[in-house]
């Protein structure tokens, strides 16, 4: 492969900037842009050791002083010879260094090309490659821990036993059929049934992690709904920690949806502050109400805000009724600092199905926000910390695992209905193909490898 180079630290000024290089022959190329103060050529420096020296431009002039390190393949991120330059993070310096590398023979790396090479060279499987992106995009500590564990092979270690069990039954079948003269023990129907049942159980358990995985990676789409002046925007501002939306005593101030991401109870909420839900003749406000209803329909969580300082109104009851149609919702009684006994006693009587939980709070004083955090954490539990890295975190992974389980189900049905072994194995191979999409392990290559492992060493 040719030599690629790219700035690894973005385009904004920073204290330190990093330029990465990878490809066969990159060390000799780097000799032309870096001059160690020791006088020893970069290509002759010790591996994985930072070297101090001059960084040169296309004319060989010094543009900075910094550190350089070389990583000989295959023990590098990409699996091939690689190098990094750590210099001051001026965009000008970084661009000049990159231009010098291009002039010496490198080319601009494409988006994700370093990680793509790591995958192609067997340093990462597909789940680990996806974890690199998840780790970069992580917005919570739990998301970062999960991505780091997946980068360490957490999900692969869950999938490998399933693949190995299916490979065992398929490879043994083909070995017996294709090489009848070899002393290879035939596989029994009971063994096939056990392998398929085990794969079914493990895939079902894996698919059950999808919800937690998606919450970790993408957060929870949360709609804040209520009638005008119920305290929706004040709640968003309180959770965000600053005045994200305009708050006034005039009903209908919010005409459009306003979005903000916050941490609440350790859960990343993608908050959507909506226009107050009510009947109105104002055309602009009508459009806002329509968007509020759409946000409510597509939300993973609804915070139904009711002004607790006054008795419930018909509009409040309608909001609570709509919220009750959502999979998860919390009734939030706001303005508790202004509550009176009459309003407090009304509670949720007559609003329809009760929410999973109701909380009382004041967005002004902050009282009760801890109740909301606890309620959110209870609805979206973090799960066992030991599960980190073994969760399905995106739709591609979920679809592949689902297809694998469906294929295992078909194989089990074929076996129970007395169909020929090849019918069972066809579905087992489909399951392997789907699992291979998750990890990058090609089913056919694995089967062939397993077949020949059964032969004695001299053959």
C-alpha positions as a printed NumPy array, in Angstrom:
array([[  0.   ,   0.   ,   0.   ],
       [  1.135,   3.565,  -0.617],
       [  2.121,   5.946,   2.166],
       [ -0.655,   8.041,   3.674],
       [ -0.5  ,  11.043,   5.987],
       [ -3.021,  13.196,   7.823],
       [ -3.44 ,  15.667,  10.663],
       [ -4.838,  13.655,  13.572],
       [ -5.866,  16.516,  15.879],
       [ -8.332,  18.593,  13.873],
       [ -8.066,  22.052,  12.354],
       [ -8.369,  24.339,  15.405],
       [ -5.329,  25.831,  17.164],
       [ -4.226,  23.645,  20.075],
       [ -1.211,  23.376,  22.355],
       [ -0.116,  20.133,  20.692],
       [ -0.815,  18.922,  17.165],
       [ -0.212,  15.449,  15.763],
       [  0.457,  14.35 ,  12.199],
       [  0.27 ,  10.629,  11.475],
       [  2.008,   8.703,   8.652],
       [  1.623,   5.05 ,   7.633],
       [  2.785,   2.727,   4.872],
       [  5.769,   0.718,   3.737],
       [  8.792,   2.987,   3.314],
       [  7.408,   5.78 ,   5.491],
       [ 10.494,   5.863,   7.745],
       [ 12.825,   6.852,   4.897],
       [ 10.247,   9.416,   3.8  ],
       [ 10.136,  10.874,   7.318],
       [ 13.922,  11.35 ,   7.229],
       [ 13.263,  14.21 ,   4.789],
       [ 10.945,  16.153,   7.136],
       [ 12.49 ,  15.491,  10.556],
       [ 16.029,  16.082,  11.793],
       [ 16.826,  14.685,  15.24 ],
       [ 19.036,  16.927,  17.366],
       [ 21.205,  13.879,  18.056],
       [ 22.073,  13.792,  14.344],
       [ 20.844,  10.219,  13.97 ],
       [ 18.421,   9.598,  11.089],
       [ 14.797,   9.097,  12.045],
       [ 14.692,   5.738,  10.249],
       [ 17.492,   4.497,  12.529],
       [ 15.933,   5.613,  15.805],
       [ 14.704,   3.123,  18.412],
       [ 11.128,   1.941,  17.957],
       [  8.342,   3.457,  20.086],
       [ 10.646,   6.086,  21.582],
       [  9.985,   9.824,  21.331],
       [ 12.839,  11.716,  19.641],
       [ 13.302,  15.496,  19.879],
       [ 14.294,  17.427,  16.79 ],
       [ 13.554,  19.929,  14.011],
       [ 10.487,  19.679,  11.814],
       [ 11.201,  20.8  ,   8.255],
       [  9.096,  22.268,   5.472],
       [  9.267,  21.478,   1.744],
       [ 12.444,  23.578,   1.408],
       [ 14.171,  21.902,   4.349],
       [ 13.701,  24.96 ,   6.561],
       [ 12.841,  24.58 ,  10.246],
       [  9.189,  25.362,  10.949],
       [  8.997,  23.944,  14.468],
       [ 10.717,  21.805,  17.043],
       [  8.896,  18.785,  18.36 ],
       [  8.862,  15.052,  18.896],
       [  8.706,  12.152,  16.476],
       [  8.187,   8.445,  17.066],
       [  8.225,   5.431,  14.769],
       [  6.14 ,   2.272,  15.093],
       [  7.478,  -0.61 ,  12.98 ],
       [  4.836,  -2.981,  11.642],
       [  3.155,  -5.245,  12.455],
       [  3.184,  -3.855,  16.007],
       [  1.486,  -0.58 ,  15.143],
       [ -2.074,   0.711,  14.978],
       [ -2.371,   0.012,  11.248],
       [ -0.232,  -3.117,  11.279],
       [  2.302,  -1.493,   8.937],
       [  5.227,   0.88 ,   9.442],
       [  3.838,   4.07 ,  10.972],
       [  5.11 ,   7.325,  12.439],
       [  3.782,  10.294,  14.352],
       [  4.977,  13.869,  14.711],
       [  4.018,  15.821,  17.843],
       [  4.524,  19.54 ,  17.392],
       [  2.858,  22.812,  18.357],
       [ -0.774,  22.833,  17.328],
       [ -0.714,  25.812,  14.974],
       [ -2.797,  24.95 ,  11.889],
       [ -0.078,  26.627,   9.771],
       [  2.674,  24.412,  11.197],
       [  0.589,  21.279,  10.766],
       [ -0.284,  22.141,   7.164],
       [  3.339,  22.913,   6.337],
       [  4.457,  19.583,   7.793],
       [  1.737,  17.771,   5.864],
       [  2.789,  19.532,   2.638],
       [  6.378,  18.45 ,   3.242],
       [  5.245,  14.845,   3.659],
       [  3.258,  15.067,   0.415],
       [  6.275,  16.502,  -1.39 ],
       [  8.343,  13.59 ,  -0.084],
       [  5.919,  11.046,  -1.551],
       [  2.992,  10.563,   0.819],
       [ -0.622,  11.289,  -0.061],
       [ -3.556,  12.614,   1.922],
       [ -5.255,   9.848,   3.903],
       [ -8.946,   9.403,   3.256],
       [-11.453,   9.602,   6.097],
       [-11.069,   6.51 ,   8.281],
       [ -8.206,   5.111,   6.191],
       [ -5.853,   4.457,   9.102],
       [ -8.512,   2.377,  10.853],
       [ -9.448,   0.708,   7.556],
       [ -5.845,  -0.422,   7.162],
       [ -5.862,  -1.69 ,  10.748],
       [ -8.888,  -3.827,   9.871],
       [ -7.462,  -5.079,   6.576],
       [ -4.198,  -5.995,   8.284],
       [ -5.989,  -7.977,  10.978],
       [ -5.258,  -5.573,  13.831],
       [ -8.948,  -4.819,  14.415],
       [-12.194,  -6.612,  13.641],
       [-15.26 ,  -4.673,  12.471],
       [-16.707,  -4.289,  15.968],
       [-13.411,  -2.829,  17.178],
       [-13.23 ,  -0.48 ,  14.196],
       [-16.719,   0.802,  15.01 ],
       [-15.64 ,   1.201,  18.632],
       [-12.96 ,   3.68 ,  17.524],
       [-15.707,   5.98 ,  16.223],
       [-17.845,   5.386,  19.319],
       [-14.93 ,   6.296,  21.576],
       [-14.283,   9.529,  19.67 ],
       [-17.983,  10.458,  19.764],
       [-18.611,   9.398,  23.381],
       [-20.493,  12.05 ,  25.356],
       [-20.671,  10.234,  28.695],
       [-18.163,   8.334,  30.821],
       [-20.224,   5.146,  30.512],
       [-20.264,   5.452,  26.718],
       [-16.495,   5.9  ,  26.709],
       [-16.002,   2.865,  28.958],
       [-18.208,   0.722,  26.748],
       [-16.409,   1.839,  23.574],
       [-13.006,   1.244,  25.172],
       [-14.035,  -2.258,  26.234],
       [-15.374,  -2.987,  22.742],
       [-12.124,  -1.702,  21.253],
       [-10.407,  -4.225,  23.515],
       [-12.446,  -6.986,  21.851],
       [-15.372,  -7.209,  24.287],
       [-18.044,  -7.829,  21.665],
       [-15.814, -10.158,  19.661],
       [-15.323, -12.332,  22.742],
       [-19.108, -12.674,  23.042],
       [-19.505, -13.595,  19.37 ],
       [-16.579, -15.995,  19.016],
       [-18.095, -18.869,  21.058],
       [-21.261, -18.686,  18.943],
       [-19.25 , -18.741,  15.727],
       [-17.006, -21.529,  16.989],
       [-19.967, -23.754,  17.89 ],
       [-21.57 , -23.278,  14.465],
       [-18.23 , -23.77 ,  12.702],
       [-17.713, -27.012,  14.592],
       [-20.89 , -28.63 ,  13.271],
       [-20.544, -27.307,   9.695],
       [-16.859, -28.139,   9.292],
       [-17.251, -31.639,  10.729],
       [-20.118, -32.367,   8.37 ],
       [-18.17 , -31.262,   5.301],
       [-15.034, -33.052,   6.458],
       [-16.889, -36.353,   6.786],
       [-18.677, -35.975,   3.434],
       [-15.728, -34.684,   1.387],
       [-13.034, -36.876,   2.947],
       [-14.671, -40.234,   3.772],
       [-11.316, -42.025,   3.909],
       [-10.1  , -39.893,   6.782],
       [-10.667, -41.005,  10.36 ],
       [-13.033, -38.17 ,  11.245],
       [-15.833, -38.774,  13.747],
       [-19.288, -38.097,  12.357],
       [-21.353, -35.464,  14.146],
       [-24.519, -36.639,  15.889],
       [-27.949, -34.936,  15.706],
       [-27.849, -34.375,  19.482],
       [-24.628, -32.398,  19.132],
       [-26.139, -30.291,  16.362],
       [-29.265, -29.632,  18.431],
       [-27.214, -28.549,  21.453],
       [-24.999, -26.255,  19.375],
       [-28.029, -24.599,  17.759],
       [-29.855, -24.201,  21.079],
       [-26.779, -22.658,  22.677],
       [-26.363, -20.241,  19.756],
       [-30.038, -19.31 ,  20.011],
       [-29.756, -18.528,  23.741],
       [-26.603, -16.469,  23.336],
       [-27.923, -14.47 ,  20.376],
       [-31.195, -13.777,  22.177],
       [-29.261, -12.481,  25.195],
       [-27.066, -10.372,  22.906],
       [-30.056,  -8.813,  21.131],
       [-31.515,  -7.917,  24.534],
       [-28.6  ,  -5.465,  24.97 ],
       [-29.628,  -3.322,  21.989],
       [-31.66 ,  -0.833,  24.002],
       [-28.885,  -0.206,  26.53 ],
       [-26.295,  -0.023,  23.771],
       [-28.243,   2.55 ,  21.8  ],
       [-28.861,   4.639,  24.921],
       [-25.146,   4.607,  25.696],
       [-24.164,   5.626,  22.194],
       [-26.937,   7.941,  21.028],
       [-28.755,   8.993,  24.174],
       [-32.495,   9.121,  24.799],
       [-34.741,  11.229,  22.575],
       [-36.757,  13.105,  25.19 ],
       [-39.742,  15.355,  24.514],
       [-40.717,  17.954,  27.11 ],
       [-44.443,  18.548,  26.647],
       [-47.151,  20.475,  28.441],
       [-49.625,  23.284,  28.021],
       [-48.316,  26.841,  27.559],
       [-46.525,  28.257,  30.619],
       [-46.415,  24.886,  32.388],
       [-42.677,  25.316,  32.942],
       [-41.24 ,  23.341,  30.021],
       [-38.598,  25.831,  28.941],
       [-37.637,  26.552,  32.544],
       [-37.081,  22.809,  33.046],
       [-34.872,  22.597,  29.95 ],
       [-32.844,  25.6  ,  31.159],
       [-32.465,  24.051,  34.622],
       [-31.233,  20.748,  33.179],
       [-28.918,  22.481,  30.696],
       [-27.467,  24.743,  33.377],
       [-27.929,  27.938,  31.393],
       [-30.698,  29.964,  29.706],
       [-31.073,  27.888,  26.54 ],
       [-34.62 ,  29.077,  25.786],
       [-36.554,  32.279,  26.415],
       [-38.822,  32.162,  29.463],
       [-41.6  ,  34.73 ,  29.976],
       [-45.023,  34.923,  31.651],
       [-46.618,  35.236,  28.215],
       [-48.221,  31.914,  27.123],
       [-46.991,  30.496,  23.802],
       [-43.473,  31.978,  23.885],
       [-41.988,  28.781,  22.446],
       [-43.241,  28.467,  18.877],
       [-40.819,  25.815,  17.601],
       [-38.95 ,  22.849,  18.989],
       [-35.675,  23.641,  20.783],
       [-33.09 ,  20.878,  21.259],
       [-30.326,  20.415,  23.823],
       [-28.269,  17.459,  25.094],
       [-27.861,  17.065,  28.869],
       [-26.763,  14.442,  31.378],
       [-29.553,  13.478,  33.755],
       [-29.087,  10.62 ,  36.2  ],
       [-26.027,   9.518,  34.246],
       [-28.162,   9.187,  31.099],
       [-27.632,  11.343,  28.008],
       [-30.949,  12.99 ,  27.178],
       [-31.546,  14.584,  23.78 ],
       [-34.068,  17.109,  25.07 ],
       [-36.682,  18.627,  22.783],
       [-38.52 ,  21.592,  24.279],
       [-41.822,  21.842,  22.435],
       [-44.489,  24.454,  21.913],
       [-47.309,  24.358,  24.452],
       [-50.073,  21.94 ,  23.451],
       [-53.399,  23.727,  23.239],
       [-56.063,  24.776,  20.752],
       [-55.08 ,  28.093,  19.189],
       [-56.087,  30.294,  16.285],
       [-52.51 ,  31.54 ,  15.801],
       [-51.22 ,  29.957,  12.563],
       [-47.578,  30.026,  13.665],
       [-48.412,  28.562,  17.066],
       [-50.523,  25.86 ,  15.366],
       [-47.466,  24.686,  13.45 ],
       [-45.501,  24.595,  16.703],
       [-48.215,  22.472,  18.33 ],
       [-48.144,  20.077,  15.364],
       [-44.39 ,  19.665,  15.768],
       [-44.903,  19.095,  19.489],
       [-47.262,  16.214,  18.773],
       [-44.81 ,  14.677,  16.274],
       [-41.962,  14.969,  18.775],
       [-44.155,  13.273,  21.362],
       [-44.967,  10.403,  18.991],
       [-41.324,   9.64 ,  18.179],
       [-39.779,  10.195,  21.627],
       [-38.157,   7.446,  23.686],
       [-39.059,   9.353,  26.848],
       [-41.665,  12.025,  27.539],
       [-41.502,  14.533,  30.373],
       [-45.115,  15.675,  30.78 ],
       [-44.885,  18.997,  32.612],
       [-47.846,  20.223,  34.669],
       [-47.965,  23.538,  36.523],
       [-48.319,  22.343,  40.099],
       [-49.134,  25.8  ,  41.464],
       [-52.663,  25.733,  40.034],
       [-55.371,  23.074,  39.676],
       [-55.233,  20.721,  36.706],
       [-56.861,  22.023,  33.53 ],
       [-58.413,  20.206,  30.594],
       [-55.251,  20.98 ,  28.627],
       [-53.142,  19.342,  31.344],
       [-55.29 ,  16.221,  31.202],
       [-54.915,  16.066,  27.427],
       [-51.121,  16.345,  27.715],
       [-51.04 ,  13.562,  30.304],
       [-53.296,  11.4  ,  28.131],
       [-50.998,  11.842,  25.133],
       [-47.912,  11.147,  27.247],
       [-49.469,   7.918,  28.525],
       [-49.43 ,   6.57 ,  24.965],
       [-45.628,   6.721,  24.895],
       [-43.445,   3.79 ,  25.994],
       [-41.819,   5.718,  28.865],
       [-43.012,   8.894,  30.49 ],
       [-42.631,  10.877,  33.679],
       [-45.21 ,  13.29 ,  35.085],
       [-43.351,  16.403,  36.209],
       [-45.224,  18.747,  38.552],
       [-43.365,  22.046,  38.243],
       [-43.227,  25.242,  40.295],
       [-43.348,  23.363,  43.6  ],
       [-42.019,  26.508,  45.288],
       [-45.41 ,  28.089,  44.498],
       [-47.587,  25.1  ,  45.374],
       [-50.76 ,  25.417,  47.391],
       [-52.579,  22.658,  49.263],
       [-55.473,  22.457,  46.788],
       [-53.274,  21.984,  43.733],
       [-51.102,  19.434,  45.521],
       [-54.09 ,  17.293,  46.565],
       [-55.397,  16.952,  43.019],
       [-52.38 ,  14.906,  41.906],
       [-52.969,  12.661,  38.926],
       [-56.639,  11.914,  39.504],
       [-58.522,  11.61 ,  36.223],
       [-55.526,  11.793,  33.898],
       [-55.727,   8.174,  32.711],
       [-52.964,   5.561,  32.986],
       [-50.474,   6.409,  35.709],
       [-46.887,   7.186,  34.688],
       [-43.964,   5.019,  35.692],
       [-43.188,   7.76 ,  38.212],
       [-44.145,  11.345,  39.015],
       [-41.849,  13.981,  40.443],
       [-42.292,  17.443,  41.882],
       [-39.696,  20.109,  41.33 ],
       [-38.865,  23.769,  40.996],
       [-36.765,  24.835,  38.053],
       [-36.047,  28.102,  39.863],
       [-34.711,  26.72 ,  43.166],
       [-33.552,  23.348,  41.845],
       [-35.61 ,  21.503,  44.444],
       [-36.707,  18.08 ,  43.165],
       [-34.274,  17.886,  40.222],
       [-32.57 ,  15.018,  42.04 ],
       [-35.919,  13.174,  41.985],
       [-36.053,  13.578,  38.214],
       [-32.488,  12.306,  37.85 ],
       [-33.323,   9.235,  39.943],
       [-36.473,   8.585,  37.883],
       [-34.556,   8.779,  34.593],
       [-31.809,   6.506,  35.918],
       [-34.438,   3.965,  36.98 ],
       [-36.076,   3.963,  33.531],
       [-32.735,   3.56 ,  31.761],
       [-30.552,   1.459,  34.088],
       [-26.855,   1.344,  33.361],
       [-26.741,  -2.441,  33.675],
       [-23.898,  -4.565,  34.952],
       [-20.508,  -2.814,  34.52 ],
       [-19.148,  -6.196,  33.456],
       [-21.289,  -5.913,  30.312],
       [-19.172,  -3.006,  29.047],
       [-17.99 ,  -3.757,  25.538],
       [-20.48 ,  -6.571,  24.964],
       [-23.477,  -4.452,  23.957],
       [-24.833,  -4.021,  20.45 ],
       [-24.614,  -0.281,  19.849],
       [-25.861,   0.344,  16.322],
       [-28.445,  -0.778,  13.791],
       [-25.932,  -2.662,  11.624],
       [-24.925,  -4.845,  14.543],
       [-28.525,  -5.401,  15.603],
       [-29.661,  -6.385,  12.107],
       [-26.775,  -8.82 ,  11.6  ],
       [-27.328, -10.465,  14.993],
       [-31.066, -10.676,  14.307],
       [-30.5  , -12.36 ,  10.935],
       [-28.104, -14.793,  12.592],
       [-30.7  , -15.734,  15.203],
       [-33.413, -16.128,  12.551],
       [-31.136, -18.477,  10.596],
       [-30.437, -20.501,  13.755],
       [-34.203, -20.782,  14.339],
       [-34.68 , -22.124,  10.817],
       [-31.868, -24.624,  11.324],
       [-33.47 , -25.83 ,  14.574],
       [-36.838, -26.209,  12.849],
       [-35.253, -28.147,   9.976],
       [-33.527, -30.501,  12.428],
       [-36.695, -31.063,  14.498],
       [-38.737, -31.727,  11.357],
       [-36.315, -34.407,  10.179],
       [-34.999, -32.612,   7.1  ],
       [-31.717, -33.708,   5.531],
       [-28.46 , -32.475,   7.157],
       [-27.647, -30.205,   4.213],
       [-30.871, -28.266,   4.841],
       [-29.827, -27.723,   8.466],
       [-26.321, -26.72 ,   7.479],
       [-27.498, -24.239,   4.862],
       [-29.213, -22.235,   7.597],
       [-26.247, -22.676,   9.949],
       [-23.976, -21.202,   7.265],
       [-26.371, -18.278,   6.819],
       [-26.056, -17.633,  10.547],
       [-22.275, -17.73 ,  10.213],
       [-22.389, -15.292,   7.299],
       [-24.471, -12.857,   9.365],
       [-22.081, -13.172,  12.32 ],
       [-19.194, -12.677,   9.908],
       [-20.678,  -9.306,   8.989],
       [-20.339,  -8.339,  12.644],
       [-16.712,  -9.343,  13.048],
       [-15.328,  -9.529,   9.505],
       [-14.612, -13.263,   9.792],
       [-15.573, -14.898,   6.476],
       [-17.591, -18.054,   7.123],
       [-16.32 , -20.019,   4.12 ],
       [-12.672, -19.35 ,   4.905],
       [-13.232, -20.357,   8.52 ],
       [-14.99 , -23.593,   7.517],
       [-12.185, -24.563,   5.149],
       [ -9.611, -23.813,   7.831],
       [-11.469, -25.959,  10.361],
       [-11.732, -28.85 ,   7.897],
       [ -7.992, -29.063,   7.35 ],
       [ -7.255, -28.681,  11.04 ],
       [ -8.717, -32.164,  11.414],
       [ -6.029, -33.698,   9.248],
       [ -2.801, -34.963,  10.751],
       [  0.198, -32.594,  10.666],
       [  1.983, -34.355,   7.807],
       [ -0.882, -34.063,   5.333]])
